[in-house]
């Protein structure tokens, strides 16, 4: 399609005048990752526009809910990104939200392990509760959901998931997917409504990273980073810092006049 001098559009091969039209999502198909009109076979130009009846790109919530459920629609909207930003709508993305909900349902309806969680699972679960609590309060629903998805993936590897872990996941998810979580809460043997249940707590001792990244300064300028235990001794920090390849470039052949180490925060090497 070519544009003539008057701003009109014509077919490049026949010269026939054509008119630009909007295509709705159901009329579009991908061919080699490019959008084409399903019926006419013409390649389309993607344009991002606000939903509007005039361009035919309005998505009716009722149609989505009848096919995939209200929880799927709600989760997709929360997962699209920060609330204050504009986000492109893709109906296919709702399928990802539905798959996540199906995974949570499958996990919660398996035979559960009543034994205490392992150390690794406890760290994941308590860290999830902390992040979800803080991020929901800050209206950062997308990052809260990301953490719950990671947790569900971990629990999906258990033939008998720990009951405590499953219940905390369902409770954390309930504000964003109330219909599914209400059902799962009853299946897990609880009553009354999950809306009346106490919000899950977390133990701060499980939320502290065992290792940290520390910047290494040479004569006051950051020259590298090392990863070490949070409470590593000065001897260990010194060995790691002075053997870090990029730091070595600025210390090799020079004498270390002073070594300053603040555990868990920074290393400063003074050379001359």
N, C-alpha and C positions, 0 to 999 in steps of 0.2 A: 504494500500500500504506500502510495506517494502523496505528498501534499502539494497542490498546485499553488500558483501565485496568489490566488484569491483566498487561500486557506482551506479550500475544499480537498477532499480525499478521493483518489482514484486508484484503481487496480494497476499495478506496475506492468502487467502483461497485456491487458486488453484496453486500458485507458478508461474503463467504465467507472462512472461516479459511484462512490459508496458513502455510507453514513456510519459514523462511529456509534456503537451501541454498547451498553453494559451487559455483561454476561453474568448470570447468577452461578453460584457454586455448583449446582447440579448439572450445569451445562459444560463444565470444564473437566478435562482429563489431562493427566500428565503423560507426555511422551518424551523419553530421554530427559526427564527432569524439566521439560518446558511445557507451559500451559497451551492447550489447544481446545478449540470449540468442538464439543463431542459430535455434533451433527454436521457442521460445515467443514470441519477439518482445518480451519484457519488458526494460525498461531496467534495467541492473545498477548496483550501487553498488560502485565500486572500493575495495578494502581491502588494505592492505599487510600481509602476514603472512610469517613465516618458512616456508621449505619444510617441509611436513609431510604424511605420508600421510593424516592425519585430515581435512585440508581439500582433498586431491586436487591439490595444486599442485607436486608433485615433478616435476622434469624429469630424465629418465633420460639420463645422458651417452652411453650406447651408441646411443640413437636419434639424438642430434645428430651424433655422430661418423660414423654410417653414412650420414647425408645430406650433411653439409657438411665432414667431416674433423676430425681431432683438433686440427690447427693453428688452425682457425677457432674452435673452442670455447675453446682456450687463450687466443687473442688477445682474444676477447670478454671473458673473465673478467679479463684484465689491463687492458683498456681501460675497464672499468666505473667505475673510480675508485680512490682510495687503499685499500690492503689493509685498513686498520684501520676503515674505515667500512662501514656497512650500505648495500647497493645493491639497487634493485629489479631483478628479473630480467625481461627481455623477449626471448623467443626470436627475435623479428623482428630484434633488434639484431645477431644473429650473422651475418645476411646482409651487413651492412656490413663485418665483419671478413673475410668470404669475398671480397667485391669488392676489398678492399685486397690480399689475397693474389693474386687473379687479375691485378691490375694489375702487381704486382711480377713475376709470372711472365711476363707479356706483355713487360715492359721487358727482362728478362734474356735472353729468347729472341730478341730482335731482332738484326740485324747490328749489331755494336758498333764505335764509333770508337776506334781505338787511339791517337789523338793526345792530348796533354795536355789537361786540363780548362781551360775558360775561367776567367777571374778570378771571374765571378759564380758559376759552378757550384762552383768550388773552395771559395769561402766557405761556400756552402750545405752541401757535403759535410763539410768539416772541422768546421764548427759542429755538424752533426748527430752526428758521431762523439763530439765532446766532450760534448754533452748526453746522448746515449744512454749513454755510459760512466758519467757521474756519476749519472744518474737510475736506472740499473739497479742500481748499487752501493747506492743509497739506497732501493731497492725501490719507486721511483716509476715503475712500468711504464707507467701510462697516459700520462704526459707524454713518456716516451721514445718510445712508439708514435705520439703526435701528431706529433713531430718527423719520424719516419720516413715518416709519411703525407704530410706537406708535401713531403719530399724526393722521394717517389715521384711526386707530382703534377707536380713540376718536371721530373723526368726523362721523364715520359710525353709531354712536349712535343717530345722529340727523335726524329727519324726513326732516327738512329743514336746512341744514348746513349753517353757516354764509358765505356770499360771500367772505368777506375779507380773512377768514381762508382758504377757498378752493383755492382762487387765489394764496395765498402765498405758499401753498403746491405744486400746479402745477408748479409755477416758480422755486421752490427749486429742484423739481424733473427733470426739463427740461434738465439739462446737462447730466443726466444719462439715461433718457428715452425720447429722443427728438421727436420721431415719435408720441407717444401717447400724449405728452404734447402739441405738435403743434396742434393736432386735438382738444384737450380740450380747448386750448386757444381761438380757433375760436368759439367753442360751447359757451364759456363764454361771447362771444360778443366782442372780441378784434381783432384788426388788426393793423398793418401787422403781420409778423411772431413773435412768442414768442422769437426768437433769438435776436430780436431788442428791446425787452422789458427791462425795468430797473430792476436790481436785487432787490429783496425785502429788505426793511430796518427793523430794530427791535429797540424797545425802551428798553434801559438798565434797566429801573426801573422794567420791567416785568421779567427780567432775574436774579434777585437776590433772592436767597432762603430765605424764611421767617424764617426758623429755621436752626440752625447749630449744628454740633456735636463738643463738646469741650473736650479736654483731661483734666483730673483732676490729678494733681501731688500731692503726699504727700511726703514732705521732698525731693523734687527734682526728684522723680521717678513716672512715670505714673502708676496709680493704677485703673483707670476707665475712663469712658466717660459719659457725659450727653448731652442731646439734649435740646436746649433752643432757645428762640427767639434771633435773631441776636443782638437786642438792649436791651436784658434783663438787669434788674437792678442788682446791686451787691447783694442785699438782696435775690432776686430770685435765682441767681446763687449759692449763699452760701447754701440755703436750699436744692437745688437739689444736689449739690456736696456732702454735708455732710450726705445725706440720701441715696446716691448711695451704694448698698450692698457691693461691693468690696472695695470701699473707706472706708466704715464703719469699715472694718476689721482692718485697719491700724490707725484709729483715735479714735475708741471706748475706753473710759477710759482714754484718754489723753486730755490735754488742747490745744486748738488752739492758738498758740502764734502769728501767722500772717496769714492773708488771702489775697492773691493777685489775682485780677481778671482783665483780659484784655478782654473786650467785644468781643465776636465772635471768640476768639482765644484760651485762656487757663485759667485754674484755678490752683493756686498753694497754697497748705495748708501746713503751717509749724506747726508741733505739737511737744510736749515735755512732 
